[in-house]
Amino acid sequence: MILVVVEYANGKVSKSTWEMITAARESGREAPVTALVLGSNIAPIAAEVAKAVDQVLVADLPALAQYDPELWSAAVAQIATEGEASLVLIGGSRSGREYSPRVAIKLDAPLLEDVITLKATGETITSQRYTFLARVTETIETTAPIAVVAVKPGVFNPATPRAEAGEQFDVDLNLPTPRLKVTGKTAERSSRISLAEAEIVVSGGRGVGSAEGFTQYVEALADQLGAAVGATRAIVDAGWRPYSEQVGQTGKTVQPKTYIAIGISGAVQHLSGMNKSKTIVAINRDAEAPIFKIADYGIIGDVTQLVPAILIELKK
């Protein structure tokens, strides 16, 4: 089987899960696509994901109520071994990047990270990933009987539901005794869509002038478009925006349908986090700004004049 470990948040299957299912379907490996759902009180999640896979394995246990990399890796490795999986797909999220190497170690399997393409031909599994700030595409092959694949978010198209839902089965797990305990959590509250889920991202750089300018131009345009908000590292370092909004080499990598860069010059560290967006729109007063080299549409001018004019037209 091809095992897909389901990612979910706030009672909803994450976009990354649907993308992994597409990667599994398009891999060329003739095997049933099996989803593994780990957690507690996860029946709705299992029912939702069953619409797109051949079968769903459900580990609904109180011990899995909180994410724990040791428990997750033990559970995935056990199910992969018992089900004789040939591919194990894990999301390239923060948690996925944390426990996927542990799964690979337990299975004595190669780990393919940040995967953007995945093909199986005979006994050979071929994957690709970006490297050197996304300037180079690296091809990796393995002939191992099983491989752990960390799928880069935002690359594959989300899977669509099928006419017939896959069967669901409860599974028993031999979990180790937890060595960590989560004693509290704080979550950032936002009414906006997250960067990972957004089809439109509006980002701002130093060219917006100030924290107030960021609110007046970047946030206002994002609100009007129903978009997520992003920022450059310089903006985050200045304390104008939280790190959760940082796009770039040391922040998030996004690939929305439309990326609007306001007052962003286009340092290579920022470009590596957004240069695979389908359509890039740049607004900058510097005609020589590097951002224009990758932009599909460029507007040269003062942000303080152009963005208000765009907002007026949108409101019409």
C-alpha positions in Angstrom: 0.0 0.0 0.0 0.9 3.7 -0.2 0.4 5.1 3.3 -0.6 8.8 3.6 -0.4 10.2 7.1 -3.3 12.7 7.5 -2.7 16.2 8.7 -5.6 18.2 10.1 -6.3 21.2 12.3 -9.3 22.6 14.0 -11.5 19.7 13.0 -10.7 20.0 9.3 -8.4 18.0 7.0 -5.5 20.2 5.9 -4.9 21.1 2.3 -1.5 19.3 2.6 -3.4 16.0 3.0 -5.3 16.4 -0.2 -2.0 17.3 -2.0 -0.3 14.1 -0.6 -3.2 12.0 -1.9 -2.7 13.4 -5.3 1.0 12.7 -5.1 0.2 9.1 -4.1 -2.3 8.7 -7.0 0.1 10.1 -9.5 3.1 8.2 -8.3 2.7 5.4 -10.7 2.9 2.7 -8.0 0.1 0.2 -8.4 -1.1 -0.1 -4.8 -4.1 1.1 -2.8 -3.9 4.6 -1.3 -4.4 4.2 2.4 -4.9 7.1 4.8 -3.7 6.9 8.4 -5.5 9.2 10.9 -3.9 9.6 14.3 -5.5 11.4 17.3 -8.5 11.4 19.6 -12.1 11.9 18.6 -11.2 11.9 15.0 -14.2 10.2 13.4 -15.2 13.3 11.4 -11.6 13.6 10.0 -11.6 9.9 9.0 -15.0 10.3 7.3 -13.9 13.4 5.4 -10.6 11.9 4.1 -12.3 8.5 3.2 -13.9 10.3 0.2 -10.6 10.5 -1.6 -8.7 7.2 -0.7 -9.1 3.5 -1.0 -9.1 2.8 2.7 -8.7 4.7 6.0 -6.9 3.3 9.1 -8.1 5.0 12.3 -6.1 5.1 15.5 -8.5 6.9 17.8 -6.7 6.8 21.2 -6.5 9.2 24.2 -2.8 8.9 24.2 -2.7 10.5 20.7 -4.8 13.5 21.7 -1.7 15.7 21.7 0.9 15.5 18.9 4.1 13.8 20.1 6.9 13.1 17.6 7.9 9.9 19.4 4.3 8.5 19.4 3.6 9.6 15.8 6.8 8.0 14.4 6.2 4.8 16.3 2.6 4.6 15.1 3.4 5.3 11.5 6.4 2.9 11.4 4.2 0.1 12.9 1.4 0.6 10.4 3.8 0.8 7.5 5.5 -2.4 8.5 2.3 -4.3 9.1 0.7 -3.1 5.9 3.9 -3.7 3.9 3.8 -0.1 2.6 6.1 0.8 -0.3 5.7 4.5 0.1 5.0 6.5 3.3 3.9 10.1 2.6 4.2 12.7 5.3 3.4 16.4 5.0 6.3 18.8 4.9 4.8 20.8 7.8 6.8 21.7 10.9 5.6 18.6 12.7 6.0 16.4 9.6 9.6 17.6 9.2 10.1 16.8 12.8 9.0 13.1 12.9 9.5 11.9 9.3 13.3 11.3 9.9 12.3 9.2 13.0 10.0 7.1 10.8 12.7 6.6 8.2 15.2 5.4 10.9 12.6 3.0 12.4 11.9 1.5 8.9 15.6 1.6 7.8 14.3 3.5 4.8 15.6 6.4 2.8 14.0 9.8 3.5 13.0 12.0 0.5 12.5 15.5 1.7 10.7 18.6 0.2 9.5 16.5 -2.7 7.9 18.3 -5.6 7.6 15.3 -8.0 7.2 11.6 -7.3 7.3 8.8 -9.8 7.7 5.0 -9.4 9.0 3.0 -12.4 9.5 -0.7 -11.6 11.6 -0.9 -8.4 12.9 2.7 -8.8 11.3 5.6 -7.0 12.3 9.0 -8.5 11.7 12.3 -6.7 12.7 15.9 -7.2 13.2 18.8 -4.9 14.4 22.4 -5.0 17.8 23.3 -3.7 20.2 26.3 -3.7 17.4 28.7 -2.8 15.1 27.1 -5.4 17.5 27.9 -8.2 18.4 24.2 -8.8 16.1 21.2 -9.1 17.7 18.1 -7.7 16.6 14.6 -8.8 17.0 11.7 -6.4 16.4 8.0 -7.0 16.1 5.0 -4.7 15.5 1.3 -5.2 14.8 0.6 -1.5 11.6 -1.5 -0.9 10.1 1.3 1.2 10.7 5.0 1.2 9.5 7.8 3.5 8.5 10.9 1.5 8.1 14.4 3.0 5.9 16.2 0.5 6.5 20.0 0.0 3.3 21.9 0.7 1.6 23.8 -2.1 3.1 21.9 -5.0 0.6 19.1 -5.9 -3.0 19.9 -6.8 -5.4 18.9 -4.0 -7.2 15.6 -4.6 -10.9 15.7 -5.4 -13.5 13.4 -3.7 -14.5 10.2 -5.5 -17.9 8.7 -6.0 -17.3 5.9 -3.5 -15.7 6.4 -0.2 -13.0 4.1 1.0 -13.6 1.6 3.9 -12.6 2.6 7.4 -10.8 0.2 9.8 -9.8 0.7 13.5 -6.2 -0.2 14.3 -4.4 -1.2 17.5 -1.0 0.3 18.2 1.9 -0.6 20.5 2.9 2.9 21.6 5.9 3.7 23.8 5.5 5.5 27.1 5.5 9.3 26.4 8.6 11.1 27.7 7.2 14.6 27.0 4.2 16.3 28.2 2.6 19.5 26.7 1.6 21.7 29.7 0.2 24.6 27.7 -0.4 26.2 24.4 -0.8 29.7 23.0 -2.3 30.2 19.6 -2.1 33.3 17.5 -5.6 34.5 16.7 -6.4 35.7 13.2 -9.5 36.1 11.1 -7.5 35.8 7.9 -6.7 32.6 6.0 -3.3 31.1 6.7 -0.4 31.5 4.3 -0.3 27.7 3.6 -4.0 27.6 2.6 -4.3 30.9 0.7 -4.8 31.2 -3.0 -3.8 34.9 -2.9 -1.0 36.3 -0.7 -0.3 40.0 -0.3 3.1 40.7 1.1 4.9 43.9 2.2 8.5 45.0 2.5 10.4 48.1 3.6 8.8 50.1 0.8 5.6 50.5 2.8 7.4 52.9 5.0 6.2 52.0 8.5 4.1 49.6 10.6 1.2 51.9 10.0 1.9 51.9 6.3 1.9 48.1 6.3 -1.6 48.2 7.9 -2.8 50.9 5.6 -1.6 49.3 2.3 -0.8 45.6 2.7 -3.5 44.6 5.2 -6.1 46.7 3.5 -5.5 45.2 0.1 -5.4 41.7 1.6 -8.8 42.3 3.3 -10.3 43.5 0.1 -9.1 40.4 -1.8 -9.7 37.9 1.0 -6.0 37.1 0.9 -3.4 36.0 3.4 -0.8 38.5 4.6 3.0 37.9 4.2 6.1 40.0 5.1 9.8 40.1 4.4 12.4 39.3 7.1 13.3 43.0 7.4 9.7 43.8 8.3 9.6 40.9 10.9 13.0 41.9 12.3 11.8 45.5 12.7 8.9 44.2 14.8 6.2 45.4 12.4 4.8 41.9 11.8 4.9 38.5 13.6 7.3 35.7 12.4 4.3 33.6 11.4 3.9 35.9 8.4 7.5 35.8 7.2 8.0 34.5 3.7 11.4 33.4 2.5 14.4 31.2 3.2 14.0 31.5 6.9 10.3 31.8 6.9 7.5 30.1 5.0 7.5 28.9 1.4 4.3 29.7 -0.4 3.0 28.9 -3.9 -0.4 30.7 -4.2 -2.2 31.4 -7.5 -1.4 35.1 -7.0 1.4 36.7 -5.0 1.3 40.5 -4.7 4.6 42.1 -3.5 4.2 45.6 -2.2 7.4 47.6 -1.6 9.6 44.5 -1.8 12.9 44.8 -3.5 13.3 41.1 -4.1 16.3 39.8 -2.1 17.2 36.3 -3.0 16.2 35.0 0.5 12.7 36.3 0.0 12.4 35.1 -3.6 13.3 31.6 -2.6 10.0 31.5 -0.5 7.6 32.7 -3.2 9.2 32.5 -6.7 7.1 29.4 -7.6 3.9 31.3 -7.3 1.7 31.0 -10.4 1.3 34.7 -10.9 3.5 37.4 -9.3 2.5 41.0 -9.2 5.1 43.6 -8.0 4.6 47.2 -6.9 7.8 49.1 -6.3 9.1 52.6 -7.0 12.6 51.2 -8.0 12.5 50.1 -11.7 15.7 48.2 -11.1 14.4 46.2 -8.2 15.2 42.4 -8.6 11.5 41.5 -7.9 10.7 42.7 -11.4 12.9 40.0 -13.0 10.5 37.3 -11.8 7.2 39.3 -11.8 4.5 38.5 -14.3 3.1 42.0 -13.8 5.1 45.0 -12.6 3.9 48.4 -11.5 6.6 51.1 -11.1 5.5 53.9 -8.8 4.9 55.1 -5.2 3.1 52.5 -3.1 1.3 55.3 -1.1 -0.4 56.4 -4.3 -0.8 53.2 -6.3 -2.4 51.0 -3.5 -5.1 53.5 -2.5 -6.0 53.8 -6.2 -6.2 50.0 -6.6 -8.4 49.8 -3.5 -10.8 52.4 -4.9 -11.1 50.4 -8.1 -11.7 47.1 -6.2 -14.4 48.7 -4.0 -16.3 49.7 -7.1 
